[in-house]
Amino acid sequence: MTDAVLGIDVSKNTFDASLGAGCQQNGLNDMQKARWLSAPLAIAVTFIALDRQLAAEELKAIEVPGDRAFTESITAGPDGTLYLSSPASGGIARIKPGASKAEAWIAPGAFESRSTFGVFADAKSNTLWVCSNDVSSRGVAGPGSATSSHLKGFDLATGDGKISAQFPGKTNLCNDMTVASDGTVYVTNSLTPQILQLKPGTTALEVWVENQQFQPPSGAGLDGIAIGGDGNIYVNTFNGGGFFRVEVKGGMPGAVTKLETSRPLKLPDGLRQVSGESFFMAEGSGSLDRVTVDGDKVTVETLKDGLKEPTSVAKIGGTAWVAEGQLSHLFGAKDNGPPHLPFEIVPVAIGN
């Protein structure tokens, strides 16, 4: 076992090989040998812990300029660039590797977009997928004059618009998306209990699955979405606090199962796969979590709390970058007042 930070091999075999012979040469008994062998391991583990602590302390939050930033979603490109959306400002901002501030990239209203929500960088198709919604009825005008909800695809290199797919029906809110290995895009609808899909080479969204389990008693429903290592789709519901698995069989939806979480979820939002059936998830109540699925049970581990209404997360190397959206100060400004400035993308050291 080699520590990813220090490059030190801390495996049992390495210590036995390097020190065991010395123990035998000095005629040490079993207890003395155990103490001899445990000392360098303890020292190595201590240095590893200290190094990781220092690495976490060196990370600094990245500012998203402006008093209307309200980052709703974040995703990472293959080169480590972060891309941010905003229902208030619209368009897409980006943070290049090493930058201390976000910069404007795709102009507000570009490609007939409106308020921007979920974003997902798909390196395979060189596409930045973006949810665009008209939320003027919620008191947020956003840029432009486009109506309805759309899934937009922008060139990941140039930012040029290349795909636009309108949601069918009338009650829609394009929230977030994920992309399967065959290029199919799966996207959540927060106002109707639907997951939609856009197949490669098409421009028409289709309802993939609709299930009343996704419908909360009130407020926004489906939100975060990710594909597990088992090939199934996992989603959460924002106001409902639910976590679900949708079985995938040959690209078709199977059983929808509400999973049992180790603690109640409070405004679960952005969801990103880490590995297997382990995911990072933002909770709007203020935390970044690691959620791990085992059968029909989900273990929820809080990695960091005290965040300002986190909305989404993107992983780059050993760091999870969390967007502090503060959306209650946008959609509920009358009751909640102005946001806490500056808006920030907060780093959380999570190891490789």
C-alpha positions as CSV (number, residue, x, y, z in Angstrom):
1,M,0.0,0.0,0.0
2,T,1.6,3.3,-1.1
3,D,0.3,6.5,0.3
4,A,-0.8,8.7,-2.6
5,V,0.4,11.9,-0.9
6,L,3.9,10.9,0.3
7,G,4.6,8.0,-2.0
8,I,5.6,5.9,1.1
9,D,5.0,2.1,0.9
10,V,3.3,1.4,4.2
11,S,2.3,-2.2,3.5
12,K,2.9,-4.9,6.1
13,N,5.0,-6.9,3.7
14,T,7.4,-4.0,3.1
15,F,8.0,-3.5,6.8
16,D,8.3,-7.2,7.5
17,A,10.9,-7.5,4.7
18,S,12.9,-4.5,5.7
19,L,12.8,-4.9,9.5
20,G,12.1,-8.5,10.1
21,A,15.7,-9.6,9.3
22,G,17.0,-7.0,11.7
23,C,14.8,-8.4,14.5
24,Q,16.1,-11.9,13.9
25,Q,19.7,-10.8,13.9
26,N,19.3,-9.0,17.2
27,G,17.5,-12.0,18.8
28,L,14.4,-10.2,19.7
29,N,11.4,-12.0,21.2
30,D,7.9,-11.8,19.7
31,M,6.8,-8.9,21.9
32,Q,10.0,-6.9,21.2
33,K,9.7,-7.7,17.5
34,A,6.1,-6.4,17.5
35,R,7.2,-3.2,19.1
36,W,10.1,-2.9,16.7
37,L,7.9,-3.4,13.7
38,S,5.0,-1.1,14.9
39,A,7.2,1.9,15.6
40,P,8.1,2.9,12.0
41,L,4.6,2.1,10.9
42,A,3.2,4.5,13.5
43,I,5.7,7.2,12.4
44,A,4.8,6.8,8.8
45,V,1.0,7.0,9.5
46,T,1.6,10.1,11.6
47,F,3.5,11.8,8.8
48,I,0.8,10.9,6.3
49,A,-2.0,12.3,8.5
50,L,0.0,15.5,9.1
51,D,0.7,15.9,5.4
52,R,-2.9,15.5,4.5
53,Q,-3.9,18.0,7.1
54,L,-1.4,20.5,5.7
55,A,-2.7,19.8,2.1
56,A,-6.2,20.6,3.3
57,E,-5.1,23.8,4.9
58,E,-3.3,24.9,1.8
59,L,-6.5,24.7,-0.3
60,K,-8.3,28.0,-0.7
61,A,-11.9,28.8,-1.7
62,I,-12.4,30.2,-5.2
63,E,-14.4,33.4,-5.5
64,V,-17.3,33.6,-8.0
65,P,-17.5,37.4,-8.6
66,G,-20.7,39.4,-8.5
67,D,-23.7,39.6,-6.2
68,R,-25.9,37.6,-8.6
69,A,-23.7,34.5,-9.1
70,F,-25.8,32.0,-7.2
71,T,-24.0,28.9,-8.5
72,E,-26.6,26.1,-9.0
73,S,-24.3,23.4,-10.4
74,I,-20.6,22.6,-11.0
75,T,-18.8,20.1,-13.1
76,A,-15.1,19.4,-14.0
77,G,-13.7,19.1,-17.5
78,P,-10.9,16.6,-18.4
79,D,-8.2,19.2,-18.0
80,G,-9.4,20.2,-14.5
81,T,-11.4,23.3,-15.6
82,L,-14.5,23.8,-13.5
83,Y,-17.8,25.0,-15.1
84,L,-20.5,26.8,-13.2
85,S,-24.2,27.7,-13.9
86,S,-26.4,30.3,-12.4
87,P,-30.2,30.8,-12.5
88,A,-29.8,34.5,-11.8
89,S,-27.0,35.5,-14.2
90,G,-27.4,32.7,-16.7
91,G,-24.6,31.7,-19.0
92,I,-21.7,29.6,-17.9
93,A,-18.7,30.7,-15.8
94,R,-15.4,28.7,-15.7
95,I,-12.5,28.4,-13.4
96,K,-9.2,27.4,-15.1
97,P,-6.7,25.2,-13.1
98,G,-4.9,27.4,-10.6
99,A,-7.2,30.4,-10.9
100,S,-8.4,32.2,-7.8
101,K,-11.6,33.6,-9.4
102,A,-14.2,32.4,-11.8
103,E,-14.5,34.1,-15.2
104,A,-17.3,34.5,-17.6
105,W,-17.2,32.0,-20.5
106,I,-20.5,31.3,-22.3
107,A,-22.5,34.6,-22.4
108,P,-25.8,34.8,-20.6
109,G,-28.7,34.0,-23.1
110,A,-26.3,32.4,-25.6
111,F,-27.9,29.8,-27.9
112,E,-31.3,30.9,-26.7
113,S,-30.6,29.8,-23.1
114,R,-32.2,31.3,-20.1
115,S,-31.5,30.6,-16.4
116,T,-28.9,27.8,-16.2
117,F,-29.2,24.9,-13.8
118,G,-27.4,21.5,-14.0
119,V,-24.2,21.2,-15.8
120,F,-22.2,18.1,-16.9
121,A,-18.9,17.9,-18.8
122,D,-18.8,14.9,-21.1
123,A,-15.3,14.5,-22.4
124,K,-16.1,11.6,-24.7
125,S,-18.5,13.7,-26.8
126,N,-16.7,17.0,-26.1
127,T,-20.0,18.4,-24.8
128,L,-20.9,20.6,-21.9
129,W,-24.5,19.7,-21.1
130,V,-26.6,22.5,-19.5
131,C,-30.1,22.7,-18.2
132,S,-31.9,25.9,-19.2
133,N,-35.2,27.0,-17.7
134,D,-37.5,30.0,-17.7
135,V,-38.1,30.6,-14.0
136,S,-39.5,34.1,-14.4
137,S,-42.7,32.9,-12.7
138,R,-40.6,32.3,-9.6
139,G,-39.5,35.9,-9.6
140,V,-36.1,35.3,-11.3
141,A,-36.1,36.7,-14.8
142,G,-32.8,35.5,-16.0
143,P,-31.3,36.6,-19.3
144,G,-32.9,36.4,-22.7
145,S,-36.6,35.7,-23.5
146,A,-36.6,31.9,-24.2
147,T,-39.5,30.0,-22.6
148,S,-39.9,26.4,-21.4
149,S,-37.2,24.1,-20.3
150,H,-34.4,22.8,-22.5
151,L,-31.4,20.5,-22.4
152,K,-28.6,22.4,-24.2
153,G,-25.3,21.0,-25.5
154,F,-22.3,23.3,-25.9
155,D,-18.9,22.5,-27.4
156,L,-16.6,21.9,-24.5
157,A,-13.7,23.5,-26.3
158,T,-15.2,26.6,-27.9
159,G,-18.5,27.1,-25.9
160,D,-20.5,27.2,-29.1
161,G,-24.0,25.8,-28.9
162,K,-24.6,22.6,-30.9
163,I,-27.7,20.8,-29.4
164,S,-31.0,22.0,-28.0
165,A,-33.8,19.7,-26.9
166,Q,-37.0,21.0,-25.4
167,F,-38.8,19.2,-22.6
168,P,-42.1,17.7,-23.6
169,G,-45.3,18.8,-21.7
170,K,-45.9,21.9,-19.8
171,T,-44.8,21.3,-16.2
172,N,-41.1,21.1,-16.3
173,L,-37.8,22.1,-14.6
174,C,-34.6,20.7,-16.2
175,N,-32.5,20.1,-13.1
176,D,-29.5,17.9,-13.6
177,M,-28.1,15.2,-15.8
178,T,-25.6,12.3,-16.2
179,V,-24.2,10.5,-19.3
180,A,-24.1,6.8,-19.8
181,S,-21.1,5.0,-21.5
182,D,-23.1,4.8,-24.8
183,G,-23.6,8.6,-24.8
184,T,-27.2,8.6,-23.7
185,V,-28.0,11.6,-21.5
186,Y,-30.4,11.1,-18.6
187,V,-31.9,14.3,-17.1
188,T,-34.2,14.9,-14.1
189,N,-37.4,16.9,-14.1
190,S,-38.1,18.6,-10.8
191,L,-41.7,19.5,-11.4
192,T,-42.9,16.2,-12.9
193,P,-41.7,12.9,-11.5
194,Q,-39.8,12.0,-14.7
195,I,-36.3,11.1,-15.8
196,L,-35.9,11.9,-19.5
197,Q,-33.3,10.7,-22.0
198,L,-31.6,12.0,-25.0
199,K,-30.1,9.3,-27.2
200,P,-26.9,10.0,-29.2
201,G,-27.5,11.5,-32.6
202,T,-31.0,12.8,-31.7
203,T,-32.4,16.1,-30.6
204,A,-35.7,15.0,-29.1
205,L,-36.0,14.3,-25.3
206,E,-38.1,11.3,-24.4
207,V,-39.6,10.3,-21.0
208,W,-37.5,7.3,-19.9
209,V,-39.3,6.6,-16.6
210,E,-42.2,8.3,-14.7
211,N,-42.9,7.2,-11.2
212,Q,-45.0,8.8,-8.4
213,Q,-42.5,7.7,-5.8
214,F,-40.4,10.7,-7.1
215,Q,-43.2,13.2,-6.3
216,P,-42.8,14.9,-2.9
217,P,-45.9,16.2,-1.1
218,S,-44.8,19.7,-2.1
219,G,-42.0,21.6,-3.7
220,A,-39.2,20.4,-6.0
221,G,-38.9,16.7,-6.6
222,L,-36.2,14.9,-8.6
223,D,-32.8,16.6,-8.4
224,G,-29.4,14.9,-8.4
225,I,-28.7,12.0,-10.7
226,A,-25.7,9.6,-11.2
227,I,-24.9,6.2,-12.7
228,G,-23.5,3.6,-10.3
229,G,-20.8,1.0,-11.1
230,D,-23.6,-1.5,-11.3
231,G,-25.0,0.4,-14.3
232,N,-28.2,1.4,-12.4
233,I,-29.3,5.0,-12.1
234,Y,-29.5,6.7,-8.7
235,V,-31.5,9.9,-8.0
236,N,-32.5,12.0,-5.0
237,T,-35.5,14.2,-4.4
238,F,-34.9,17.8,-3.1
239,N,-37.9,18.5,-1.0
240,G,-38.8,14.8,-0.5
241,G,-35.5,13.9,1.0
242,G,-35.6,10.5,-0.9
243,F,-32.8,8.4,-2.4
244,F,-33.8,6.0,-5.2
245,R,-32.3,3.3,-7.4
246,V,-33.7,2.8,-10.9
247,E,-32.6,-0.6,-12.3
248,V,-31.4,-0.4,-15.9
249,K,-31.9,-3.4,-18.1
250,G,-30.6,-3.2,-21.7
251,G,-31.1,0.6,-21.5
252,M,-34.7,0.2,-20.3
253,P,-35.9,1.2,-16.9
254,G,-36.7,-1.6,-14.4
255,A,-37.8,-1.5,-10.8
256,V,-37.8,1.8,-8.9
257,T,-36.7,1.3,-5.3
258,K,-36.6,3.9,-2.5
259,L,-33.5,3.1,-0.5
260,E,-33.2,3.3,3.3
261,T,-30.7,6.0,4.4
262,S,-28.7,5.8,7.6
263,R,-30.0,9.3,8.5
264,P,-32.6,11.6,7.1
265,L,-31.6,13.7,4.1
266,K,-32.1,17.4,4.2
267,L,-32.6,19.0,0.8
268,P,-30.3,16.6,-1.1
269,D,-29.0,18.1,-4.3
270,G,-26.1,17.5,-6.7
271,L,-24.9,13.8,-6.9
272,R,-21.7,12.6,-8.5
273,Q,-20.3,9.1,-8.7
274,V,-17.0,8.5,-6.9
275,S,-16.6,4.8,-7.6
276,G,-18.8,1.7,-7.7
277,E,-22.0,2.6,-5.7
278,S,-20.3,5.4,-3.8
279,F,-21.2,9.0,-4.5
280,F,-20.6,12.5,-3.4
281,M,-23.8,14.5,-2.6
282,A,-24.5,18.1,-1.6
283,E,-27.2,18.7,0.9
284,G,-28.8,22.2,0.8
285,S,-28.9,22.1,4.6
286,G,-25.2,22.7,4.6
287,S,-23.1,19.5,4.1
288,L,-21.1,17.5,1.6
289,D,-21.6,13.8,2.1
290,R,-20.3,10.5,0.8
291,V,-23.2,8.2,0.3
292,T,-22.5,4.5,-0.2
293,V,-25.2,2.0,-1.4
294,D,-25.2,-1.6,-0.1
295,G,-28.2,-3.4,-1.3
296,D,-31.3,-1.4,-0.3
297,K,-29.4,0.5,2.4
298,V,-27.4,3.8,2.1
299,T,-24.7,4.9,4.5
300,V,-24.5,8.7,4.7
301,E,-21.1,10.0,5.9
302,T,-20.8,13.8,6.4
303,L,-17.4,15.0,5.0
304,K,-17.9,18.7,5.7
305,D,-20.7,20.7,7.2
306,G,-21.3,24.4,7.9
307,L,-21.4,25.1,4.1
308,K,-23.6,27.9,2.8
309,E,-26.5,26.0,1.0
310,P,-24.3,23.8,-1.1
311,T,-25.9,22.8,-4.4
312,S,-23.4,20.6,-6.3
313,V,-19.9,19.1,-6.2
314,A,-17.1,18.2,-8.6
315,K,-14.1,16.1,-7.9
316,I,-10.6,16.9,-9.2
317,G,-7.9,14.6,-7.9
318,G,-8.0,14.5,-4.1
319,T,-10.3,17.5,-3.8
320,A,-14.0,17.9,-3.9
321,W,-15.0,21.4,-5.0
322,V,-18.4,22.4,-3.5
323,A,-20.6,25.1,-4.9
324,E,-22.2,27.3,-2.3
325,G,-25.4,28.3,-4.1
326,Q,-27.3,30.2,-1.4
327,L,-30.4,29.8,-3.5
328,S,-32.8,30.6,-0.7
329,H,-31.5,34.2,-1.0
330,L,-32.5,34.2,-4.7
331,F,-35.8,32.4,-4.7
332,G,-36.8,33.6,-1.2
333,A,-35.0,36.9,-1.1
334,K,-37.9,38.7,0.6
335,D,-37.8,36.3,3.6
336,N,-34.1,35.5,3.6
337,G,-32.4,38.7,2.6
338,P,-29.3,39.2,0.5
339,P,-26.6,36.4,0.1
340,H,-23.4,36.3,2.0
341,L,-20.7,37.7,-0.3
342,P,-18.5,36.7,-2.0
343,F,-19.9,33.6,-3.5
344,E,-17.4,30.8,-3.3
345,I,-16.5,27.3,-4.5
346,V,-15.2,25.6,-1.4
347,P,-12.5,22.9,-1.5
348,V,-12.7,19.7,0.6
349,A,-9.7,17.4,0.8
350,I,-11.0,13.9,0.3
351,G,-7.9,11.9,-0.8
352,N,-7.6,9.9,-4.0
